[in-house]
Amino acid sequence: MAKLMNVDNPNNTSKEDTLELQFVSEHALSIPTFKMLDENGELYKGAMASSMDKETAIRIYETMRFIRVFDERMLAAQRQGRISFYMQCLGEEAAVTASAAALEDQDMIFAQYREQAALAYRGFSLEQFMHQNFSNAKDLGKGRQMPIHYGSKELNYCTISSPLGTQIPQAAGYAYGQKLKGNKATTICYFGEGAASEGDFHAGLNMAAVHKAPVLFFARNNGYAISTPAHEQFKGDGIAVRGVGYGMKSIRVDGVDALAVFEAVKMAREYAVENNEPVLIESIAYRLAAHSSSDDPTGYREKAEEDTFRANCPIERFRKFMLKQGWLDEAEDEKAKERIKTEVLDALKASEKVEKPALEEIVTDVYAEVPEHLQKQYDQLKEHIKKYPEAYPGTSGRLGESN
Ligand SMILES: Cc1ncc(C[n+]2csc(CCOP(=O)(O)OP(=O)(O)O)c2C)c(N)n1
């Protein structure tokens, strides 16, 4: 047969042309889920050996245990009207904590909003979490954000933005900057499978792939974007396959399995830093809690479905592993849970009492000097609060002459 004339496409990695008229099937790409640990906390037969040392395992476990208690308590505080809003990471503790554990301190984190465990793993203190949720004067963000919109310059954790997906191109750009500076570091970018429907996802991945930015895109596929189940969000195999389309390495991992997440992210980090390339990681773990304190999942899913996934608890699986390794004492573990509950409650009460930031903080830190238009808005705000003091009980009484 005569040789087919070459199709002139420099990116075409297939050396073959064809005379057969046929579609590439929509199922041509389906990615298996990488696993290590079974539900009894034992390595699957034939699983790869874990490289996680005892110290890291303990830190992961303690972070997950803390964040579970913290989340429960903060949701209760929201229900009592003590804070305005909250979001739990229930069901995704292993995905978030073990991925953070596979990073180095110099690696930057761009999170969506359900990744408080990554920040806790880095060392954000209970008090810092509390101050942020209470928007008080000790909050690093000076009370300018909604609860759970954490940020820490010291811990390389970029402040959360509410608009969905914005962190994706930002992370790509940040990682590109790291590469230009010659830093041996990566950037991890967390987002949900819902955010992967935003244009920013496609722009960010394409940009990172073309410019060879060492960024780890960590898609938390937890089955729902608020009330919309994944099958109503997209038709393909999931998020990981999309990385192939953008020309980057991709991997799918069991997000309930802390060991598997740790190894997957560790490998991805090594690859990204060594080759200056992005990697897409898709974690599969169910979002057990409501989307946020404003959501009621009984309107869109069956309790039986939740119960199935509740039985597949990431913390419980890792706890069993830890016990089998002899790295955890059961009685100590119970005591620690009680101790954390008390600590969280004490911190909550203390934080609640801390005064609110000065009102003028609302216009500072953006420009070196407050520009005219912001000053005008600030003056109008002051007048408004003076006119309706009962609507602003936390602020009105503190509007002294200096304010
Ligand atoms: C640009 C934009 N559109 C819509 C919203 C409203 N919104 C907030 S969270 C969310 C769903 C996010 O789902 P997913 O990314 O899967 O994350 P999950 O909450 O499941 O972890 C939506 C639609 C938003 N914040 N920003």
The ligand as a Tripos MOL2 file, in Angstrom:
@<TRIPOS>MOLECULE
LIG
   26    27     1     0     0
SMALL
NO_CHARGES

@<TRIPOS>ATOM
      1 C1        -18.4390   31.5240   39.4940 C.3       1 LIG1
      2 C2        -19.3290   30.8740   40.5190 C.ar      1 LIG1
      3 N1        -20.4480   30.2460   40.1340 N.ar      1 LIG1
      4 C3        -21.2460   29.6640   41.0370 C.ar      1 LIG1
      5 C4        -20.9340   29.7220   42.3680 C.ar      1 LIG1
      6 C5        -21.8500   29.0690   43.3850 C.3       1 LIG1
      7 N2        -21.2510   27.8380   43.8700 N.ar      1 LIG1
      8 C6        -20.5350   27.7910   45.0110 C.ar      1 LIG1
      9 S1        -19.9680   26.2960   45.3360 S.2       1 LIG1
     10 C7        -20.6730   25.6110   43.9760 C.ar      1 LIG1
     11 C8        -20.5360   24.1470   43.6490 C.3       1 LIG1
     12 C9        -19.1370   23.6730   43.7530 C.3       1 LIG1
     13 O1        -19.0490   22.3040   43.5650 O.3       1 LIG1
     14 P1        -17.6680   21.5610   43.4800 P.3       1 LIG1
     15 O2        -16.6830   22.4030   42.7220 O.co2     1 LIG1
     16 O3        -17.9000   20.1900   42.9840 O.co2     1 LIG1
     17 O4        -17.1410   21.5370   44.9800 O.3       1 LIG1
     18 P2        -17.7280   20.8200   46.2810 P.3       1 LIG1
     19 O5        -18.5440   21.8760   46.9900 O.co2     1 LIG1
     20 O6        -18.5430   19.6590   45.8540 O.co2     1 LIG1
     21 O7        -16.5650   20.4370   47.0950 O.co2     1 LIG1
     22 C10       -21.3600   26.5960   43.2650 C.ar      1 LIG1
     23 C11       -22.1150   26.3580   42.0240 C.3       1 LIG1
     24 C12       -19.7460   30.3870   42.7340 C.ar      1 LIG1
     25 N3        -19.3360   30.4550   43.9950 N.pl3     1 LIG1
     26 N4        -18.9630   30.9560   41.8010 N.ar      1 LIG1
@<TRIPOS>BOND
     1     1     2 1
     2     2     3 ar
     3     2    26 ar
     4     3     4 ar
     5     4     5 ar
     6     5     6 1
     7     5    24 ar
     8     6     7 1
     9     7     8 ar
    10     7    22 ar
    11     8     9 ar
    12     9    10 ar
    13    10    11 1
    14    10    22 ar
    15    11    12 1
    16    12    13 1
    17    13    14 1
    18    14    15 2
    19    14    16 1
    20    14    17 1
    21    17    18 1
    22    18    19 2
    23    18    20 1
    24    18    21 1
    25    22    23 1
    26    24    25 1
    27    24    26 ar
@<TRIPOS>SUBSTRUCTURE
     1 LIG1         1 GROUP 0 **** ****
